[in-house]
Amino acid sequence: TGQDADTVVFTSGSTGITLATADTIDDFLTIDTIINTSAGGGAAAGAIADGSAYADFAAFVAAVDAVFTVGGANNDIFIATNAIASGDAYVAIDENESGSFDEGDTLIILNGVNAAVALADFI
């Protein structure tokens, strides 16, 4: 990506679900960068939370699992800004619509994004 409007596409299995296997976007700009997923997006499709109080990655995953719901047109995206006080946003996407963060789902790290992100950035 760069300074122009970008669309980044993720599908089930295209990235990992751990910090070591996650994909990273370095120059994410809300509204200018659109992330296309098989889960879709929109106000009814997920949640955004301040993740600065999460003690570790396991606490992030617990928060994700509390939001995800089974089936289409449900909560399939969870974004934690400033996750684990890292200064980055962690984005979990329930690609397989299982209702939990598991194999086949997507984890994206938005480097340097600690506040400015919206569910409308995901389609």
Salt bridges, closest charged atoms under 4 A:
none
